[in-house]
Amino acid sequence: MPDPRTTRIDIGPFHLEPVPDSARWRAGARDEGAPVEGGWSDWVALAHRVLRADELWRGLEARGDAWDEGFAAATDTTAVNPYR
């Protein structure tokens, strides 16, 4: 069985592959510019930042949705506002 630490990772147009004879990994896109290299810890830190940004965005979206529902209920005289 091949070593999974040497297997290329493909995620849609993005890929991450090990650099031969190095502890670094190369990230690239199918059609975009030159690939970028970094250590595994660099890619883990990037993934953590992406997940954190996604968490913040989802929180903002949830607050916006709650405001929209409350505003819609407040302007409709027959609706019951669940936030009051």
C-alpha positions as CSV (number, residue, x, y, z in Angstrom):
1,M,0.0,0.0,0.0
2,P,1.5,3.4,-0.9
3,D,2.3,5.9,1.7
4,P,-0.7,8.3,2.0
5,R,1.6,11.2,2.9
6,T,2.9,11.2,-0.6
7,T,-0.5,11.2,-2.3
8,R,-1.7,14.3,-4.2
9,I,-4.9,15.9,-2.7
10,D,-7.4,17.2,-5.3
11,I,-10.2,19.5,-4.2
12,G,-12.0,20.8,-7.3
13,P,-9.7,23.1,-9.2
14,F,-7.3,23.2,-6.2
15,H,-4.6,20.6,-5.5
16,L,-2.0,20.0,-2.9
17,E,1.0,17.7,-3.7
18,P,4.2,16.8,-1.9
19,V,7.5,18.2,-3.3
20,P,9.9,15.3,-4.0
21,D,12.8,15.0,-1.6
22,S,11.5,17.8,0.6
23,A,9.2,18.2,3.6
24,R,7.2,20.9,1.7
25,W,4.0,20.7,-0.2
26,R,3.0,22.6,-3.4
27,A,-0.5,24.1,-3.8
28,G,-1.8,25.1,-7.2
29,A,-4.9,25.6,-9.2
30,R,-5.8,24.1,-12.5
31,D,-5.7,27.3,-14.6
32,E,-4.2,29.9,-12.2
33,G,-0.5,31.2,-12.1
34,A,2.5,29.5,-10.5
35,P,2.1,27.1,-7.6
36,V,2.9,28.0,-4.0
37,E,5.0,25.9,-1.7
38,G,4.9,25.6,2.1
39,G,5.4,23.2,4.9
40,W,2.5,21.1,6.1
41,S,2.0,23.3,9.2
42,D,1.6,26.3,6.8
43,W,-1.3,24.6,5.0
44,V,-2.9,23.6,8.3
45,A,-2.7,27.2,9.5
46,L,-4.2,28.4,6.2
47,A,-7.1,25.9,6.6
48,H,-7.7,27.0,10.2
49,R,-7.9,30.7,9.0
50,V,-10.3,29.7,6.2
51,L,-12.5,27.8,8.7
52,R,-12.5,30.8,11.1
53,A,-13.5,33.2,8.3
54,D,-16.3,30.8,7.3
55,E,-17.5,30.7,10.9
56,L,-17.5,34.5,11.1
57,W,-19.4,34.8,7.8
58,R,-22.0,32.2,8.9
59,G,-22.6,34.2,12.1
60,L,-23.1,37.4,10.2
61,E,-25.5,35.7,7.8
62,A,-27.5,34.2,10.7
63,R,-27.9,37.7,12.4
64,G,-28.9,39.2,9.1
65,D,-31.5,36.5,8.5
66,A,-32.9,37.0,12.0
67,W,-33.1,40.8,11.4
68,D,-34.9,40.3,8.1
69,E,-37.5,38.0,9.7
70,G,-38.1,40.4,12.5
71,F,-38.4,43.4,10.2
72,A,-40.8,41.5,7.9
73,A,-42.9,40.5,10.8
74,A,-42.9,44.1,12.2
75,T,-44.1,45.5,8.9
76,D,-46.9,43.0,8.4
77,T,-49.8,43.8,10.7
78,T,-51.1,40.2,10.6
79,A,-47.8,38.5,11.2
80,V,-46.6,37.5,14.7
81,N,-43.1,38.7,15.4
82,P,-41.1,35.8,17.0
83,Y,-38.5,38.2,18.3
84,R,-40.8,40.3,20.6
